[in-house]
Amino acid sequence: MRRLTRVTRDGGSGSRGAAAGDDLTLKITHVEMDAAVSNGEAIPLALSGGWLTHCRDAWWVQSEIGWLRITDEAITADIDHVAARLAEVAEDTGSATPAHGAEL
């Protein structure tokens, strides 16, 4: 299992494998997220919107410098709600979509 790079609020970094819920884990690299998606640890919100992904109990947004953890609780609650709705629609229609409902 790959470890996430830890980026501290002062810009320092390390790789102690901190959990996404740790306040110090604010950014992961594109390589790390690609590996997490490949081995099933990360799931995009939607097949057409891979820029927003759920990984290790947090939502991440893609940027030029890597993946940034969304820390605002109201925004993450909204995204959780959208993910649940997408999972419901996928279940009702039998369409292929990432299975967020069981993981959130």
C-alpha positions as CSV (number, residue, x, y, z in Angstrom):
1,M,0.0,0.0,0.0
2,R,1.4,3.4,-1.0
3,R,1.7,6.1,1.7
4,L,0.3,9.6,1.2
5,T,2.7,12.5,1.3
6,R,2.0,14.7,4.3
7,V,2.1,18.4,3.8
8,T,2.1,20.6,6.9
9,R,0.5,24.0,7.1
10,D,4.0,25.6,7.0
11,G,4.8,23.9,3.7
12,G,7.0,21.1,5.0
13,S,6.4,17.6,3.9
14,G,7.0,14.1,5.0
15,S,5.7,10.6,4.2
16,R,4.6,9.1,7.5
17,G,1.5,7.7,5.8
18,A,-1.0,10.0,7.7
19,A,-4.6,9.3,7.3
20,A,-6.6,11.7,5.2
21,G,-8.5,12.9,8.3
22,D,-5.3,14.1,9.9
23,D,-5.2,17.9,9.7
24,L,-1.7,17.8,8.4
25,T,-2.6,15.7,5.3
26,L,-3.7,18.5,2.9
27,K,-2.1,17.4,-0.4
28,I,-1.2,14.2,-2.3
29,T,0.6,13.9,-5.6
30,H,-1.0,12.9,-8.9
31,V,1.1,9.7,-8.8
32,E,-0.3,8.8,-5.4
33,M,-3.9,9.4,-6.4
34,D,-3.5,7.5,-9.6
35,A,-2.2,4.5,-7.6
36,A,-5.1,4.8,-5.1
37,V,-7.6,4.8,-8.0
38,S,-5.9,1.9,-9.6
39,N,-6.1,-0.3,-6.5
40,G,-9.6,0.8,-5.5
41,E,-8.7,3.0,-2.6
42,A,-10.1,6.1,-4.4
43,I,-13.4,6.6,-6.2
44,P,-14.2,9.6,-8.5
45,L,-17.5,11.3,-7.7
46,A,-18.7,10.5,-11.3
47,L,-17.2,8.8,-14.2
48,S,-17.2,12.0,-16.2
49,G,-15.8,14.1,-13.3
50,G,-12.6,12.6,-12.2
51,W,-11.4,15.9,-10.8
52,L,-13.3,15.3,-7.5
53,T,-12.4,12.0,-5.8
54,H,-13.2,10.3,-2.5
55,C,-10.1,8.7,-1.0
56,R,-9.3,7.6,2.6
57,D,-12.4,9.1,4.2
58,A,-12.0,12.5,2.6
59,W,-12.9,14.4,-0.7
60,W,-10.0,15.6,-2.8
61,V,-10.0,18.1,-5.7
62,Q,-7.5,17.9,-8.5
63,S,-5.1,20.9,-9.1
64,E,-2.0,21.6,-11.1
65,I,0.2,20.9,-8.1
66,G,-1.5,17.6,-7.0
67,W,-4.7,16.7,-5.1
68,L,-5.9,19.0,-2.4
69,R,-8.1,17.7,0.5
70,I,-11.3,19.5,0.9
71,T,-11.5,20.5,4.6
72,D,-14.7,22.6,4.7
73,E,-17.3,20.5,6.5
74,A,-20.2,22.1,4.8
75,I,-18.8,21.5,1.3
76,T,-17.9,17.9,2.1
77,A,-21.4,17.3,3.4
78,D,-22.8,18.7,0.2
79,I,-20.5,16.5,-1.9
80,D,-21.5,13.5,0.3
81,H,-25.2,14.3,-0.5
82,V,-24.5,14.5,-4.2
83,A,-22.6,11.2,-4.1
84,A,-25.5,9.5,-2.4
85,R,-28.0,10.8,-4.9
86,L,-25.8,9.7,-7.8
87,A,-25.5,6.2,-6.2
88,E,-29.3,6.1,-5.9
89,V,-29.9,7.0,-9.5
90,A,-27.3,4.5,-10.6
91,E,-29.0,1.8,-8.6
92,D,-32.4,2.7,-9.9
93,T,-31.3,2.8,-13.5
94,G,-28.8,-0.1,-13.3
95,S,-26.1,2.2,-14.8
96,A,-22.4,1.8,-14.2
97,T,-21.1,4.4,-11.8
98,P,-18.7,4.5,-8.9
99,A,-20.3,3.0,-5.8
100,H,-20.2,5.8,-3.3
101,G,-23.2,4.9,-1.3
102,A,-21.6,2.0,0.6
103,E,-18.4,3.8,1.3
104,L,-19.6,7.2,2.6
